[in-house]
Structure formats: structure tokens, C-alpha cells
Amino acid sequence: MKPSILVGLAVLLLIGSGSFYKVDESNVAIRFQFGRVVETDIGPGLHFKIPLVQTVLAFDRRILSLDSQPERYLTFEKKDVNVDFFVKWKIDNVRGFYTATGGIEAQAMQRLRPIVTEVIRNEIAQRKLQDVVSGERGALAERFVEQANLRLQDLGIKVVDVRIKRIDLPEDSEVIASVFQRMRAERKKVANQLRAEGEEISETIRSDADRQRVVLVAEAERDAQRLRGEGDAQAAALFADAFGKDKDFYSFYRSMEAYRSVFANGDNVMVLDKDSEFLRFFEDGGR
């Protein structure tokens, strides 16, 4: 085969191989012709270009991260806080991104960082320390994203999320002491409230127990009186029945009980008439 034919085939092969290009799934591409943009937002797949005339640049279209160093900010009350945050962003407009940054991610992040920092500074300056530290983080993050995107339209990028990792109080600030003092006062207030509630519950339980005790004692006394009454009634019935069966024995038994009761301690002295009915069982067997 002639050398000229081989050269021609090699040139055709080179031209053919340079006529197609592939864009990966995670990328988005832009095509140039003599340095001028002719097509943007080229998606994944195999595409055609004019060899030696057109060039292609691909950019990562995934969500990227910007991790910033902690920055010191002033709250509405002019109190210092150290805020550590990170940003999630992505390329939103390939042409604008290339025009503003030359397609360099490091350049984009270098311009993104001060914008987000300024947005956070402005938002924190409008809020009190308590709102920043213990407020609604989700609402604050949404505000960061909204304000940052308003300032990033010319860069061709979009902020997806801004999250605060930590909020610290500077060690050289008097804020820490005041915050601890406030926290201590709040905890003391809660403790006093819990003690008061406990005392109230204790008094309620104690009153209820006293009421139940009085009721139980009253009911027991009532039952005892009833049982005593029933016992006395049964005793009286038995005595009456015994009296009805043998009057003399019953009279003798009752007299003996009376003697035992009167002379129980041996020191009692009684002055009675010798004919008293009480002494009739001392004389001749009680006849």
C-alpha cells in the first residue's frame, strides 16, 4: 500500500475519532468553536463535534461542598458568637459559570465563601443571641439559602443548603458568664416550680390519707358500737332467759357479781342496815 494512502487513512481515523465525545453521567458539558460558546448544558451520552474546530469542556453537575472555617459574628445585642458552617452548592448555569469563573471550581468557591459569610453576618446581626443559639435552625438555614442565591445569579451556581455545624461563644467574651447565669436562673426556676408542684401533690396525698383515716376510724367505731349493742342485747337476752328459768339462782349469781365488784380491792368499806337486801345471802344461805 502506498505511503500516501496510509497517511490519508491515518488522517481520516484521527478526524473520525475526534468527531465524537462522551459526557459522563455526573457531568454537564459546554461546546466551543474558536473560543465562542456554541452549545451549553450538554447532558450525558455520546455527542458529535467538528474536529480541530470545536472543543468541549465538562463540569461536575453533582452537589458540591464548601466547608468554611469558623467566623466571628455580632448578634443584635452586639454579642460575639463563633459560627462554623458548610455550604452545599451546584452548577446551575454552565455558560454563566464558565464566564464568571473560567470553569474552575476553586475559583467558584473562592467567590462563594465571602458571599455566604456576608449573608450569615447580616442575618445574625438582625437576631438576638437566644434566637441564634436556641432558635429554629431550619428557618434560619432557609433564609441563608434564599439570600445567598439572590447574590449568586451572576456566577451560574446555586446554593442548595447552608447548615450551621456549631455555634460557640468566644472564650474571651463575657457572654459565656451571662449565658451560664441565665441558664442557672432558668434551671433554678424550673426546680422551684417542680418543688412547689411536689409540695402541692404531697399536701393533696396527705389530706386524702387523713380523710381516709377519719372515715375508716368512724366506720370502725360505728361497727364496734353496733357489735357492742348486739352483744349487750344477746347478753341481756341470756340473762333474761336464765332469770326466767331459775329466779333464785339468777338472783344469787347477780348478788355474787355485785359482791365481787364492790369488794374487789379489799379496801372498800360499806355501812348498811343489817336487814338490807344487799346482805341477805350472808345470813342463813340467803333464805
LINBEL-V56834 format. One record per backbone hydrogen bond with DSSP energy under -1.0 kcal/mol. CO is the residue of the C=O (numbers start at 1). NH is the residue of the N-H. E is the energy in kcal/mol with one decimal. If there is no record, write none. Layout:
<<CO	NH	E> <CO	NH	E>>
This chain:
<<2	6	-1.8> <3	7	-2.4> <4	8	-2.1> <5	9	-2.7> <6	10	-2.4> <7	11	-2.4> <8	12	-2.7> <9	13	-2.8> <10	14	-2.4> <11	15	-2.7> <12	16	-3.0> <13	17	-2.5> <14	18	-1.5> <16	19	-1.0> <19	49	-2.9> <21	47	-3.2> <23	45	-2.3> <24	27	-1.5> <26	61	-2.4> <28	59	-3.2> <29	42	-2.6> <30	57	-2.5> <31	38	-2.8> <31	39	-1.5> <32	55	-1.8> <33	36	-1.4> <36	33	-2.7> <39	31	-2.9> <42	29	-2.2> <45	23	-2.8> <47	21	-2.5> <50	53	-1.3> <50	54	-2.8> <53	34	-1.4> <55	32	-3.4> <57	30	-2.4> <59	28	-2.5> <64	89	-2.4> <66	87	-2.9> <71	83	-3.0> <73	81	-2.1> <75	78	-1.8> <79	75	-2.2> <81	73	-2.9> <82	168	-2.9> <83	71	-2.4> <84	165	-2.8> <84	166	-1.6> <85	68	-1.6> <86	163	-2.3> <87	66	-2.6> <88	160	-3.1> <88	161	-1.8> <89	64	-3.8> <90	158	-2.7> <93	97	-2.7> <94	98	-2.6> <95	99	-2.6> <96	100	-2.4> <97	101	-2.3> <98	102	-2.1> <104	108	-1.9> <105	109	-2.7> <106	110	-1.9> <107	111	-1.5> <108	112	-2.1> <109	113	-2.3> <112	116	-2.3> <113	117	-2.5> <114	118	-2.1> <115	119	-2.1> <116	120	-2.6> <117	121	-2.3> <118	122	-2.3> <119	123	-2.3> <120	124	-2.6> <121	125	-1.9> <124	127	-1.7> <127	76	-3.1> <128	132	-1.9> <129	133	-2.8> <130	134	-2.5> <136	140	-1.6> <137	141	-2.6> <138	142	-2.2> <139	143	-1.7> <140	144	-2.0> <141	145	-2.3> <142	146	-2.4> <143	147	-2.3> <144	148	-2.4> <145	149	-2.3> <146	150	-1.2> <152	155	-1.2> <156	92	-2.4> <156	93	-2.7> <158	90	-2.0> <161	88	-3.1> <163	86	-2.1> <166	84	-2.7> <168	82	-3.8> <170	173	-1.6> <174	178	-1.8> <175	179	-3.1> <176	180	-2.9> <177	181	-2.5> <178	182	-2.3> <179	183	-2.9> <180	184	-2.7> <181	185	-2.3> <182	186	-2.5> <183	187	-2.8> <184	188	-2.5> <185	189	-2.3> <186	190	-2.4> <187	191	-2.7> <188	192	-2.7> <189	193	-2.2> <190	194	-2.5> <191	195	-2.6> <192	196	-2.6> <193	197	-2.5> <194	198	-2.5> <195	199	-2.8> <196	200	-2.4> <197	201	-2.5> <198	202	-2.8> <199	203	-2.8> <200	204	-2.2> <201	205	-2.7> <202	206	-2.9> <203	207	-2.7> <204	208	-2.3> <205	209	-2.5> <206	210	-2.6> <207	211	-2.5> <208	212	-2.5> <209	213	-2.5> <210	214	-2.6> <211	215	-2.4> <212	216	-2.9> <213	217	-2.8> <214	218	-2.5> <215	219	-2.8> <216	220	-2.7> <217	221	-2.9> <218	222	-2.5> <219	223	-2.5> <220	224	-2.7> <221	225	-2.7> <222	226	-2.2> <223	227	-2.7> <224	228	-3.0> <225	229	-2.7> <226	230	-2.6> <227	231	-2.8> <228	232	-3.3> <229	233	-2.5> <230	234	-2.5> <231	235	-3.0> <232	236	-3.0> <233	237	-2.3> <234	238	-2.5> <235	239	-3.2> <236	240	-2.7> <237	241	-2.5> <238	242	-2.9> <239	243	-3.0> <240	244	-2.1> <241	245	-1.4> <242	246	-2.2> <246	250	-2.3> <247	251	-2.5> <248	252	-2.6> <249	253	-2.9> <250	254	-2.3> <251	255	-1.9> <252	256	-2.4> <253	257	-2.1> <254	258	-2.0> <255	259	-2.7> <256	260	-2.6> <257	261	-2.0> <258	262	-2.4> <259	263	-2.8> <273	276	-2.3> <276	279	-1.3> <277	280	-1.3> <279	282	-1.6> <283	286	-2.0> <284	287	-1.1>>
